[in-house]
Amino acid sequence: MGGGGGELRYEISQNAYIKLVLHSLKHKTSAVNGVFVGSSCDDVVQIIDSVPLFHNHLGLLPPLEISLIMIEEYYSARGLGIVGYFHANERSDDVELGSVAKNIGDHIYRYFPQAAILLLDNKKLEALPKGKDRLPVLQLYTRDASKNWKLAGSDGGCQLTTKEPAANAVLLDYISSKKWEDVVDFDDHLDDITKDWLNPGLFE
């Protein structure tokens, strides 16, 4: 496990990052969630990929459990596991980490004690076209010694970085081309199993 005192860092790949931000943009009037997949080495959790989960009934256990089992089975064969949880609130001005997000985060934490929750920061997302910010438009939450989810650092930025420095520029390109329309989540897959939750062609 990573050392205490905020030494643990999270590095997110461009595709893992962009996929879940696009998922939230596809369902702008809904809360959405997803999981991050990766591995840890020393004090760095490397987020390699992400899977969009739901845009309806986020807290319902049966579909959540089904999706997590399928995700674990697929990625464990590739040497990866679920390392974190993504949440975007229904209202764009809501920056609170709610009970659904904490409960799913707690579930993932039981299997991966360095797990993080990444909450979409809509203010940062809306400001992207105006600035040159290279930090992810996400707030990083980690569990403290008393098992509460706490926002990391004053801005959370130093512990969470994108692997590719230009990830936000690429994200803006995808937003301008309405790439979010192509994102498939588990809700879509459970409605129509021909829709692939792995989103294999999304970045081709």
C-alpha positions as CSV (number, residue, x, y, z in Angstrom):
1,M,0.0,0.0,0.0
2,G,1.0,3.6,-0.5
3,G,2.4,5.4,2.4
4,G,0.3,7.8,4.5
5,G,0.2,11.5,4.5
6,G,-0.9,12.0,0.9
7,E,2.1,10.4,-0.7
8,L,-0.1,8.3,-3.0
9,R,-0.4,9.7,-6.5
10,Y,-2.9,8.9,-9.3
11,E,-2.0,9.0,-12.9
12,I,-4.8,8.8,-15.4
13,S,-4.5,7.9,-19.1
14,Q,-6.0,10.2,-21.6
15,N,-8.5,7.7,-22.9
16,A,-9.7,6.7,-19.4
17,Y,-10.1,10.3,-18.5
18,I,-11.8,11.5,-21.7
19,K,-14.2,8.5,-21.9
20,L,-15.9,9.3,-18.6
21,V,-16.1,13.0,-19.1
22,L,-17.8,12.3,-22.5
23,H,-20.1,9.9,-20.7
24,S,-21.2,12.7,-18.4
25,L,-21.7,15.1,-21.3
26,K,-24.0,12.6,-23.1
27,H,-26.3,12.6,-20.1
28,K,-26.0,16.2,-19.0
29,T,-29.3,16.2,-17.0
30,S,-28.6,12.9,-15.2
31,A,-26.1,11.8,-12.6
32,V,-23.7,9.3,-14.2
33,N,-21.0,7.0,-12.9
34,G,-18.2,4.7,-14.0
35,V,-15.2,2.9,-12.7
36,F,-11.4,3.2,-13.3
37,V,-9.3,0.3,-14.2
38,G,-5.6,0.0,-13.6
39,S,-2.8,-1.1,-11.3
40,S,-0.6,0.2,-8.6
41,C,3.2,0.3,-8.4
42,D,5.0,1.8,-5.3
43,D,3.1,5.0,-4.5
44,V,1.5,5.5,-7.9
45,V,-1.9,4.2,-8.9
46,Q,-1.9,4.0,-12.7
47,I,-5.4,4.4,-14.2
48,I,-5.2,2.6,-17.6
49,D,-8.8,2.5,-18.7
50,S,-12.4,3.3,-17.6
51,V,-15.8,1.9,-18.0
52,P,-19.0,4.0,-18.1
53,L,-21.6,2.4,-15.8
54,F,-25.0,4.0,-15.5
55,H,-27.1,7.1,-16.2
56,N,-30.3,5.8,-14.5
57,H,-30.8,4.4,-11.0
58,L,-27.1,4.7,-10.1
59,G,-27.6,3.1,-6.6
60,L,-29.4,-0.1,-7.7
61,L,-27.4,-3.0,-6.5
62,P,-28.2,-5.9,-8.9
63,P,-27.1,-4.1,-12.1
64,L,-24.1,-2.6,-10.3
65,E,-23.0,-6.0,-9.1
66,I,-23.5,-7.6,-12.5
67,S,-21.4,-4.9,-14.2
68,L,-18.6,-5.0,-11.6
69,I,-18.3,-8.8,-12.0
70,M,-18.1,-8.5,-15.8
71,I,-15.6,-5.7,-15.6
72,E,-13.4,-7.6,-13.1
73,E,-13.5,-10.8,-15.2
74,Y,-12.5,-9.0,-18.3
75,Y,-9.7,-6.9,-16.9
76,S,-8.3,-9.4,-14.4
77,A,-7.4,-11.6,-17.4
78,R,-5.3,-8.6,-18.5
79,G,-3.6,-8.1,-15.2
80,L,-5.7,-5.1,-14.2
81,G,-8.4,-4.4,-11.6
82,I,-10.9,-1.8,-10.5
83,V,-8.9,1.0,-8.8
84,G,-11.4,3.8,-8.5
85,Y,-14.9,5.2,-9.0
86,F,-16.1,8.2,-11.1
87,H,-19.2,10.2,-10.4
88,A,-20.9,13.2,-12.0
89,N,-23.7,14.8,-10.1
90,E,-27.1,15.5,-11.7
91,R,-26.9,19.3,-11.2
92,S,-23.8,21.0,-12.7
93,D,-23.5,23.3,-9.6
94,D,-23.5,20.4,-7.2
95,V,-20.0,19.8,-5.9
96,E,-20.8,17.5,-3.0
97,L,-19.8,13.9,-2.8
98,G,-23.2,12.1,-2.2
99,S,-24.1,8.9,-0.4
100,V,-24.4,6.8,-3.5
101,A,-20.8,7.8,-4.6
102,K,-19.4,7.1,-1.1
103,N,-21.2,3.7,-0.8
104,I,-19.9,2.5,-4.2
105,G,-16.4,3.9,-3.3
106,D,-16.5,2.0,0.0
107,H,-17.3,-1.2,-1.9
108,I,-14.3,-0.8,-4.3
109,Y,-12.1,0.2,-1.3
110,R,-12.7,-3.2,0.3
111,Y,-11.0,-4.8,-2.6
112,F,-8.5,-2.1,-3.4
113,P,-7.4,0.0,-0.4
114,Q,-5.8,2.7,-2.5
115,A,-9.1,3.3,-4.3
116,A,-10.0,6.9,-5.1
117,I,-13.3,8.6,-6.0
118,L,-13.0,11.1,-8.8
119,L,-15.9,13.6,-8.9
120,L,-16.5,15.7,-12.1
121,D,-15.9,19.4,-11.5
122,N,-18.2,21.2,-13.9
123,K,-16.8,24.6,-13.2
124,K,-13.4,23.4,-14.4
125,L,-15.0,21.7,-17.3
126,E,-16.9,24.8,-18.4
127,A,-13.7,26.9,-18.0
128,L,-11.6,24.6,-20.2
129,P,-12.2,26.4,-23.5
130,K,-11.1,29.7,-21.9
131,G,-7.9,28.5,-20.3
132,K,-4.8,26.4,-20.7
133,D,-5.3,24.2,-17.6
134,R,-3.6,20.9,-17.9
135,L,-5.0,19.4,-14.7
136,P,-7.9,17.0,-15.0
137,V,-11.4,18.5,-14.5
138,L,-11.9,16.1,-11.6
139,Q,-11.8,16.3,-7.8
140,L,-9.8,13.6,-6.1
141,Y,-11.3,12.0,-3.0
142,T,-9.4,9.4,-0.9
143,R,-10.3,7.7,2.4
144,D,-8.6,9.0,5.5
145,A,-7.7,7.1,8.7
146,S,-11.2,7.5,10.1
147,K,-12.6,5.9,6.8
148,N,-14.2,9.2,5.6
149,W,-13.8,10.3,2.0
150,K,-11.9,13.6,1.9
151,L,-11.0,15.9,-0.9
152,A,-7.2,15.5,-1.5
153,G,-5.2,18.6,-0.8
154,S,-6.6,22.1,-1.2
155,D,-7.1,21.6,-5.0
156,G,-6.5,17.9,-5.3
157,G,-4.3,18.7,-8.4
158,C,-0.9,17.7,-7.2
159,Q,-1.9,14.1,-6.5
160,L,-3.9,13.6,-9.7
161,T,-2.3,14.1,-13.1
162,T,-3.1,13.0,-16.7
163,K,-0.4,10.8,-18.2
164,E,-0.6,12.8,-21.5
165,P,-0.1,16.5,-20.9
166,A,-2.4,17.5,-23.8
167,A,-5.4,15.4,-22.6
168,N,-7.6,18.5,-22.1
169,A,-6.9,19.8,-25.6
170,V,-7.9,16.4,-27.0
171,L,-10.9,16.4,-24.8
172,L,-12.0,19.8,-26.2
173,D,-11.6,18.5,-29.7
174,Y,-13.9,15.5,-28.9
175,I,-16.4,17.9,-27.3
176,S,-16.5,20.1,-30.4
177,S,-17.1,17.0,-32.6
178,K,-19.9,15.7,-30.2
179,K,-17.9,12.5,-29.6
180,W,-20.0,11.9,-26.5
181,E,-22.8,10.6,-28.7
182,D,-20.8,7.4,-29.4
183,V,-20.2,6.5,-25.7
184,V,-21.9,3.2,-24.5
185,D,-22.5,2.5,-20.9
186,F,-23.9,-0.5,-19.0
187,D,-27.4,0.9,-19.0
188,D,-27.2,0.9,-22.8
189,H,-25.7,-2.6,-22.8
190,L,-28.3,-4.1,-20.5
191,D,-31.0,-2.6,-22.8
192,D,-29.3,-3.9,-26.0
193,I,-26.5,-6.4,-25.5
194,T,-25.2,-5.7,-29.0
195,K,-23.9,-2.4,-27.6
196,D,-20.4,-2.9,-26.3
197,W,-19.6,-1.4,-22.9
198,L,-15.9,-1.6,-23.7
199,N,-16.4,1.1,-26.3
200,P,-13.7,-0.4,-28.6
201,G,-14.1,2.0,-31.5
202,L,-14.5,5.2,-29.5
203,F,-11.0,6.6,-30.1
204,E,-10.3,5.2,-33.5
